[in-house]
């Protein structure tokens, strides 16, 4: 896609939508320039013990039984 075509598309949008597009581009640019987290700083197991999955987790829900018959 040529730059001219992209500019034509952008300029044909209403002003409020163009503003939203520009804000989104700024968001993407900021995200690209952010430094990635150092994987060495991450600690595994920080949430260990905070969640418990009940033994009947995979069992069908009572509300869904009419649809499963």
PLY file of the C-alpha trace (Angstrom):
ply
format ascii 1.0
element vertex 69
property float x
property float y
property float z
element edge 68
property int vertex1
property int vertex2
end_header
0.00 0.00 0.00
1.52 3.29 -1.05
1.97 6.20 1.32
-0.15 8.37 -0.98
-3.02 5.88 -0.81
-2.73 5.69 2.98
-2.75 9.49 3.27
-5.79 9.68 0.98
-7.63 7.16 3.11
-6.72 8.95 6.34
-7.67 12.37 5.03
-11.06 11.10 3.82
-12.06 10.19 7.40
-14.07 12.57 9.58
-11.93 14.75 11.86
-12.91 12.94 15.06
-12.04 9.56 13.56
-8.71 10.91 12.26
-7.95 12.04 15.83
-8.70 8.53 17.11
-6.43 7.03 14.45
-3.60 9.39 15.42
-4.06 8.54 19.11
-3.93 4.84 18.25
-0.75 5.34 16.22
0.80 7.20 19.17
-0.20 4.32 21.46
1.40 1.77 19.11
4.58 3.82 18.80
4.88 4.12 22.58
4.36 0.37 22.94
7.10 -0.30 20.38
9.60 1.94 22.14
8.99 0.56 25.64
11.76 -1.64 26.89
10.77 -5.27 27.37
10.77 -6.67 30.88
13.97 -8.33 31.93
13.04 -12.02 32.14
15.50 -12.44 35.02
13.31 -10.19 37.19
10.23 -12.40 36.81
9.58 -14.80 39.64
7.68 -17.99 38.99
5.12 -19.23 41.49
4.09 -15.89 42.98
0.41 -16.86 42.72
0.88 -20.42 43.95
-1.86 -21.35 46.38
-4.03 -18.32 45.57
-6.35 -20.24 43.23
-7.94 -23.60 43.67
-9.72 -25.51 40.91
-12.55 -27.61 42.33
-12.56 -31.34 41.48
-15.86 -31.00 39.58
-14.54 -28.19 37.35
-15.03 -30.20 34.15
-18.51 -31.47 35.05
-21.46 -30.08 33.06
-23.29 -27.17 34.66
-26.85 -27.77 35.90
-28.07 -24.84 33.80
-26.73 -26.47 30.62
-28.24 -29.95 31.10
-31.41 -29.21 29.03
-29.19 -28.32 26.07
-27.07 -31.45 26.41
-29.91 -33.99 26.25
0 1
1 2
2 3
3 4
4 5
5 6
6 7
7 8
8 9
9 10
10 11
11 12
12 13
13 14
14 15
15 16
16 17
17 18
18 19
19 20
20 21
21 22
22 23
23 24
24 25
25 26
26 27
27 28
28 29
29 30
30 31
31 32
32 33
33 34
34 35
35 36
36 37
37 38
38 39
39 40
40 41
41 42
42 43
43 44
44 45
45 46
46 47
47 48
48 49
49 50
50 51
51 52
52 53
53 54
54 55
55 56
56 57
57 58
58 59
59 60
60 61
61 62
62 63
63 64
64 65
65 66
66 67
67 68
